[in-house]
Amino acid sequence: MSIETAEPIVREQTKRRARLLVNPTSGAQGGLSQLPIIIAALEQAGIEALLSFTSPEQTPTALAALAVQEGYDLVIAAGGDGTVSAVAQGLFGTGVPLGIVPIGTYNNIARSLGIPNVLEEALAVLVQGKPWLIDSATANGVPFMEVAGVGLDARLFPVAEQIKSGKWYQAISAIRMLRYYRPRKLRIDLPDGQQIMRRPLMALVANMPYFGVGFAVAPLAHPDSGQLVLSLFEGMTKWELLRHFALIANGRTIKEPRISTYEGVRFRIAPTVRSSLPVQADGNVIGRMPVVFEVVPHALTVLVPPTSTQPK
């Protein structure tokens, strides 16, 4: 699969103008500790960067959209997957390139795009990288970059986020939920018009291969394919499901015959009986079923390493 490139970035003697958006809480040490290295590298490359910190009042999406209005040549997201995804939402359809400095915990989006996790190498991509047009996706109109889904994952994510923020006592709630959760029968409309009935523990729709703790949930997903990958986790116990996710953490891939996969531009999933089941997109609960997942082809321009032919 070849990379479809956007119009090349013109590198003249005059400085390029970039908006540098930093999440100060990303990563183990926080984005602030990386700032001197990032700014020095940009200045040395002749990139004039305006620094802005993201906050609940100044969201990454709003700051990125403002940078487009102000005519910046490049918008750089320094943070984890949540920051990168939110910045991307402000750039969809604009043609303004997104540069990524992955200083989060897992950096799944950077991994999917072939962007190095080493800071100095990632900074080199901002200077020497080539622009690549990639897809986005929506769940009931809400954009997501990585993975969305319904089932056990959507039930557990809100609790998992609380645990991640330090509320360890919520682990008891997670264990209780895992124990008592029962999969629901779902009606799934496939892109070819076929309708199937399944009772999966979870149904995930992926635009990129990795999610969560580097889980390789959809190795077949490519961010420029114009296709989404639906994975149905069936015929396994909850403990077997947990074991599978432990095996695919940190980018490892294994074959699991009990996972059914489908590729297409649009999937609709609904419960077969009246029920209020949550839907998650990139780890955030965004509503309830029924839900329609759709690909948005070539929505975003992102800088990737110049030698990349098929980022993994």
MOBEL-V990268 format. One record per helix or strand. SS is the DSSP state (H for helix, E for strand). FROM is the first residue (numbers start at 0). LEN is the number of residues. If there is no record, write none. Layout:
ss = (SS & SS)
from = (FROM & FROM)
len = (LEN & LEN)
This chain:
ss = (E & E & H & E & H & E & H & E & H & H & E & E & E & H & H & E & E & E & E & E & E & H & H & E & E & E & E & E)
from = (4 & 15 & 30 & 46 & 59 & 73 & 80 & 96 & 107 & 118 & 129 & 141 & 146 & 151 & 167 & 185 & 194 & 201 & 209 & 214 & 227 & 237 & 248 & 258 & 265 & 277 & 283 & 290)
len = (1 & 7 & 14 & 7 & 10 & 6 & 9 & 6 & 6 & 10 & 10 & 3 & 5 & 13 & 13 & 4 & 4 & 5 & 2 & 2 & 6 & 10 & 3 & 6 & 6 & 4 & 5 & 14)
